[in-house]
């Protein structure tokens, strides 16, 4: 599956769960939604770290945008 689609879906699910959490009445319901948001956020961070590692591996550097190759 496409990583971008996974990131988009995880982001959507986080927003949906947050909306559901705002409508929860009991502390137990809010706790369940809170744990769900935490798990989804942790999953999303895995993909962000992967993207970060890929950009480092590809030689992309935000501070080095003058088009020259990195000398290593």
C-alpha positions as CSV (number, residue, x, y, z in Angstrom):
1,X,0.0,0.0,0.0
2,X,1.1,3.5,-0.7
3,X,2.7,5.2,2.4
4,X,1.0,8.5,1.5
5,X,-2.4,6.8,1.5
6,X,-1.6,5.2,4.9
7,X,-0.6,8.6,6.4
8,X,-3.8,10.2,5.0
9,X,-5.9,7.5,6.4
10,X,-4.3,7.6,9.8
11,X,-4.7,11.4,9.9
12,X,-8.4,11.0,9.0
13,X,-8.9,8.4,11.7
14,X,-7.3,10.6,14.3
15,X,-9.6,13.5,13.4
16,X,-12.7,11.2,13.5
17,X,-11.7,9.7,16.8
18,X,-11.1,13.2,18.3
19,X,-14.6,14.3,17.2
20,X,-16.1,11.2,18.7
21,X,-14.1,11.8,21.9
22,X,-15.5,15.3,22.2
23,X,-19.0,13.8,22.2
24,X,-18.3,11.1,24.8
25,X,-20.2,11.4,28.0
26,X,-18.3,9.3,30.5
27,X,-14.7,9.2,31.6
28,X,-14.4,5.6,30.5
29,X,-15.5,6.5,27.0
30,X,-13.1,9.4,26.8
31,X,-10.3,7.1,28.1
32,X,-11.0,4.6,25.3
33,X,-10.9,7.3,22.6
34,X,-7.8,8.8,24.2
35,X,-6.0,5.5,24.0
36,X,-7.1,5.1,20.4
37,X,-5.8,8.5,19.5
38,X,-2.5,7.7,21.2
39,X,-2.1,4.5,19.2
40,X,-3.0,6.1,15.9
41,X,-0.6,8.9,16.6
42,X,2.2,6.5,17.5
43,X,1.5,4.7,14.2
44,X,1.6,7.9,12.3
45,X,4.9,8.8,13.9
46,X,6.4,5.6,12.5
47,X,5.6,6.8,9.0
48,X,7.0,10.3,9.6
49,X,10.2,8.8,10.9
50,X,10.4,6.5,7.8
51,X,9.9,9.5,5.5
52,X,12.6,11.4,7.5
53,X,15.1,8.5,7.1
54,X,14.3,8.1,3.4
55,X,15.0,11.8,2.8
56,X,18.3,11.5,4.7
57,X,19.2,8.4,2.7
58,X,18.4,10.1,-0.6
59,X,20.8,12.9,0.3
60,X,18.2,15.6,0.8
61,X,19.1,18.3,3.3
62,X,17.0,21.3,4.0
63,X,20.1,23.4,4.7
64,X,21.7,22.3,1.4
65,X,19.5,23.4,-1.4
66,X,22.0,24.9,-3.8
67,X,21.9,21.9,-6.0
68,X,25.4,20.6,-5.2
69,X,25.8,17.0,-4.1
70,X,26.6,16.3,-0.5
71,X,30.3,15.1,-0.4
72,X,29.7,11.8,1.3
